Amino acid sequence: MDFSSGSSHNIIINNNNNTINHQQPAPTSSSSSRYENQKRRDWKTFGQYLNNHRPPLALSRCSGAHVLEFLRYLDQFGKTKVHTAICPFYGLPNPPAPCPCPLRQAWGSLDALVGRLRAAFEENGGKPEANPFGARAVRLYLREVRDLQSKARGISYEKKRKRPPSQLPLTQQTTHGASS
């Protein structure tokens, strides 16, 4: 066997040192973007969540409430400290000492996740009007998480706006004017 090609191989050998099974993983497209790969992983994770749901839940019966349940479930794996209103560090972006406040999923991560899952739902045959990831309850939840984390962590989540060309910094305006 040639292992120099760089592809991975799974070989199972029995007690007599005979090769029983030789498998190569299905080739993956190297042209898949990081976004597409993450979307595929997120979709698979959500599918596993539905299968493990009690009782198991078919995608066609999934609602915005189930999406919220999934997002709240993900909080246990979060890494973002969100201070409670009674914490002395509430509203401080860089607290000077540790505190017992819970770790949560960051709003930006949840927002990006919902966007990827919303796209994946439609790519996998779901109708846009039945997309549970676009449900009003999900949008309201994301807004609530953003506002709560913004206040608790002292971080502003205001949208970045493009400046009109006339508001370029003075150095760029003079550079452009001098070259004419």
PAVO-850161 format. One record per residue (C-alpha): z, x, y; residue in one letter; residue number from 0. Coordinates in Angstrom, 2 decimals, always signed. Example, Ala and Ser with C-alpha at 12.3 -4.5 7.8 and 13.67 -1.06 7.14 Angstrom:
ATOM        w        u        v  resn  resi
ATOM    +7.80   +12.30    -4.50     a     0
ATOM    +7.14   +13.67    -1.06     s     1
% end
This chain:
ATOM        w        u        v  resn  resi
ATOM    +0.00    +0.00    +0.00     m     0
ATOM    -0.79    +1.17    +3.49     d     1
ATOM    +2.11    +0.68    +5.92     f     2
ATOM    +0.49    +2.64    +8.72     s     3
ATOM    -1.29    -0.36   +10.22     s     4
ATOM    +1.84    -1.41   +12.11     g     5
ATOM    +1.98    -4.90   +10.60     s     6
ATOM    +5.18    -5.99    +8.96     s     7
ATOM    +5.36    -6.60    +5.23     h     8
ATOM    +7.88    -8.47    +3.09     n     9
ATOM    +8.19    -7.01    -0.37     i    10
ATOM   +10.54    -8.34    -2.99     i    11
ATOM   +11.23    -6.02    -5.90     i    12
ATOM   +12.89    -7.16    -9.13     n    13
ATOM   +15.25    -5.08   -11.27     n    14
ATOM   +12.35    -3.39   -13.09     n    15
ATOM   +10.97    -2.07    -9.79     n    16
ATOM    +7.90    -4.28   -10.10     n    17
ATOM    +6.54    -5.79    -6.94     t    18
ATOM    +6.86    -9.56    -7.23     i    19
ATOM    +5.86   -10.87    -3.85     n    20
ATOM    +3.86    -9.34    -1.05     h    21
ATOM    +3.54   -11.47    +2.09     q    22
ATOM    +2.17   -10.79    +5.51     q    23
ATOM    +3.24   -13.01    +8.39     p    24
ATOM    +0.56   -15.16    +9.96     a    25
ATOM    -1.17   -13.23   +12.72     p    26
ATOM    +0.06   -14.13   +16.18     t    27
ATOM    -2.24   -14.22   +19.12     s    28
ATOM    -1.59   -11.29   +21.40     s    29
ATOM    -3.13   -13.32   +24.22     s    30
ATOM    -0.20   -15.78   +24.23     s    31
ATOM    +1.69   -15.47   +27.46     s    32
ATOM    +5.43   -15.03   +27.69     r    33
ATOM    +5.59   -18.60   +29.03     y    34
ATOM    +3.66   -19.99   +26.04     e    35
ATOM    +5.86   -18.10   +23.58     n    36
ATOM    +9.02   -19.35   +25.28     q    37
ATOM    +7.66   -22.90   +25.38     k    38
ATOM    +6.94   -22.73   +21.64     r    39
ATOM   +10.47   -21.44   +20.91     r    40
ATOM   +12.04   -24.11   +23.14     d    41
ATOM   +10.00   -26.85   +21.44     w    42
ATOM   +11.09   -25.59   +18.02     k    43
ATOM   +14.74   -25.49   +19.14     t    44
ATOM   +14.54   -29.04   +20.47     f    45
ATOM   +12.93   -30.15   +17.18     g    46
ATOM   +15.80   -28.56   +15.25     q    47
ATOM   +18.25   -30.34   +17.53     y    48
ATOM   +16.58   -33.67   +16.74     l    49
ATOM   +16.65   -32.93   +12.99     n    50
ATOM   +20.35   -31.99   +13.13     n    51
ATOM   +21.20   -35.02   +15.25     h    52
ATOM   +23.36   -37.58   +13.46     r    53
ATOM   +21.55   -39.67   +12.47     p    54
ATOM   +18.35   -37.55   +12.58     p    55
ATOM   +16.17   -38.62   +15.46     l    56
ATOM   +12.40   -39.02   +15.49     a    57
ATOM   +10.67   -37.65   +18.59     l    58
ATOM    +9.10   -41.08   +19.19     s    59
ATOM   +12.61   -42.55   +19.56     r    60
ATOM   +13.87   -39.78   +21.84     c    61
ATOM   +14.94   -40.87   +25.33     s    62
ATOM   +16.18   -39.26   +28.51     g    63
ATOM   +19.73   -39.83   +27.24     a    64
ATOM   +18.98   -37.65   +24.21     h    65
ATOM   +17.56   -34.94   +26.47     v    66
ATOM   +20.79   -35.03   +28.52     l    67
ATOM   +22.80   -34.75   +25.30     e    68
ATOM   +20.71   -31.68   +24.38     f    69
ATOM   +21.20   -30.07   +27.81     l    70
ATOM   +24.97   -30.62   +27.63     r    71
ATOM   +24.97   -29.16   +24.11     y    72
ATOM   +23.28   -26.02   +25.47     l    73
ATOM   +26.10   -25.49   +27.99     d    74
ATOM   +28.25   -23.97   +25.25     q    75
ATOM   +25.81   -21.03   +25.15     f    76
ATOM   +25.74   -20.57   +28.93     g    77
ATOM   +26.58   -17.33   +30.70     k    78
ATOM   +27.01   -18.57   +34.26     t    79
ATOM   +30.57   -18.96   +35.54     k    80
ATOM   +30.91   -22.30   +37.33     v    81
ATOM   +34.20   -22.54   +39.21     h    82
ATOM   +36.14   -25.82   +39.23     t    83
ATOM   +37.27   -27.36   +42.52     a    84
ATOM   +40.88   -26.19   +41.92     i    85
ATOM   +39.87   -22.56   +41.26     c    86
ATOM   +40.81   -20.17   +44.10     p    87
ATOM   +37.32   -18.64   +43.76     f    88
ATOM   +35.50   -21.97   +44.22     y    89
ATOM   +32.57   -21.35   +46.57     g    90
ATOM   +32.67   -17.55   +46.27     l    91
ATOM   +29.48   -15.99   +44.88     p    92
ATOM   +31.30   -12.79   +43.80     n    93
ATOM   +34.91   -13.55   +42.85     p    94
ATOM   +37.26   -10.54   +43.06     p    95
ATOM   +39.02   -11.25   +39.75     a    96
ATOM   +38.49   -13.11   +36.45     p    97
ATOM   +39.34   -16.79   +36.19     c    98
ATOM   +39.45   -19.35   +33.35     p    99
ATOM   +36.56   -21.46   +34.67     c   100
ATOM   +33.92   -22.44   +32.11     p   101
ATOM   +30.59   -20.75   +31.44     l   102
ATOM   +27.58   -23.02   +31.72     r   103
ATOM   +23.81   -22.84   +31.62     q   104
ATOM   +22.50   -21.90   +35.05     a   105
ATOM   +20.64   -24.64   +36.90     w   106
ATOM   +17.48   -22.54   +37.18     g   107
ATOM   +17.44   -21.97   +33.42     s   108
ATOM   +17.85   -25.68   +32.72     l   109
ATOM   +15.17   -26.60   +35.24     d   110
ATOM   +12.70   -24.14   +33.70     a   111
ATOM   +13.59   -25.31   +30.17     l   112
ATOM   +12.97   -28.97   +31.06     v   113
ATOM    +9.63   -28.02   +32.61     g   114
ATOM    +8.53   -26.16   +29.48     r   115
ATOM    +9.68   -28.98   +27.19     l   116
ATOM    +7.98   -31.56   +29.36     r   117
ATOM    +4.69   -29.67   +29.01     a   118
ATOM    +5.22   -29.09   +25.27     a   119
ATOM    +5.88   -32.81   +24.69     f   120
ATOM    +2.47   -33.73   +26.08     e   121
ATOM    +0.72   -30.83   +24.34     e   122
ATOM    +2.13   -32.10   +21.04     n   123
ATOM    +0.65   -35.57   +21.42     g   124
ATOM    +3.26   -37.30   +23.56     g   125
ATOM    +2.10   -39.69   +26.26     k   126
ATOM    +3.03   -38.68   +29.81     p   127
ATOM    +4.53   -42.10   +30.58     e   128
ATOM    +6.80   -41.81   +27.50     a   129
ATOM    +7.92   -38.23   +28.21     n   130
ATOM   +11.74   -38.17   +27.94     p   131
ATOM   +11.88   -34.84   +29.79     f   132
ATOM   +10.48   -36.51   +32.90     g   133
ATOM   +12.97   -39.40   +32.79     a   134
ATOM   +14.75   -40.29   +36.01     r   135
ATOM   +18.14   -39.63   +34.38     a   136
ATOM   +17.06   -36.05   +33.56     v   137
ATOM   +15.87   -35.42   +37.13     r   138
ATOM   +19.14   -36.80   +38.52     l   139
ATOM   +21.18   -34.68   +36.10     y   140
ATOM   +19.33   -31.51   +37.14     l   141
ATOM   +19.90   -32.33   +40.81     r   142
ATOM   +23.60   -32.93   +40.13     e   143
ATOM   +23.93   -29.62   +38.23     v   144
ATOM   +22.13   -27.77   +41.03     r   145
ATOM   +24.37   -29.24   +43.72     d   146
ATOM   +27.57   -28.68   +41.71     l   147
ATOM   +26.68   -25.06   +40.91     q   148
ATOM   +25.55   -24.42   +44.47     s   149
ATOM   +28.93   -25.50   +45.82     k   150
ATOM   +30.98   -23.93   +43.02     a   151
ATOM   +29.27   -20.54   +43.19     r   152
ATOM   +28.55   -20.43   +46.92     g   153
ATOM   +24.82   -20.05   +46.30     i   154
ATOM   +22.13   -21.98   +48.14     s   155
ATOM   +19.25   -23.36   +46.06     y   156
ATOM   +17.03   -24.36   +48.97     e   157
ATOM   +13.31   -24.32   +48.27     k   158
ATOM   +11.41   -21.35   +49.61     k   159
ATOM    +8.80   -22.46   +52.11     r   160
ATOM    +5.67   -20.57   +53.01     k   161
ATOM    +5.51   -19.58   +56.63     r   162
ATOM    +2.39   -20.46   +58.59     p   163
ATOM    +0.22   -17.39   +59.35     p   164
ATOM    +1.22   -17.48   +63.03     s   165
ATOM    +4.81   -16.59   +62.06     q   166
ATOM    +4.00   -13.22   +60.47     l   167
ATOM    +6.43   -10.45   +61.41     p   168
ATOM    +5.52    -8.68   +64.66     l   169
ATOM    +4.51    -5.45   +62.89     t   170
ATOM    +1.91    -7.26   +60.79     q   171
ATOM    +0.53    -9.11   +63.82     q   172
ATOM    +0.08    -5.90   +65.77     t   173
ATOM    -1.46    -4.13   +62.77     t   174
ATOM    -4.01    -6.90   +62.32     h   175
ATOM    -4.76    -6.99   +66.04     g   176
ATOM    -5.23    -3.21   +66.31     a   177
ATOM    -7.80    -3.07   +63.51     s   178
ATOM   -10.21    -5.48   +65.25     s   179
% end
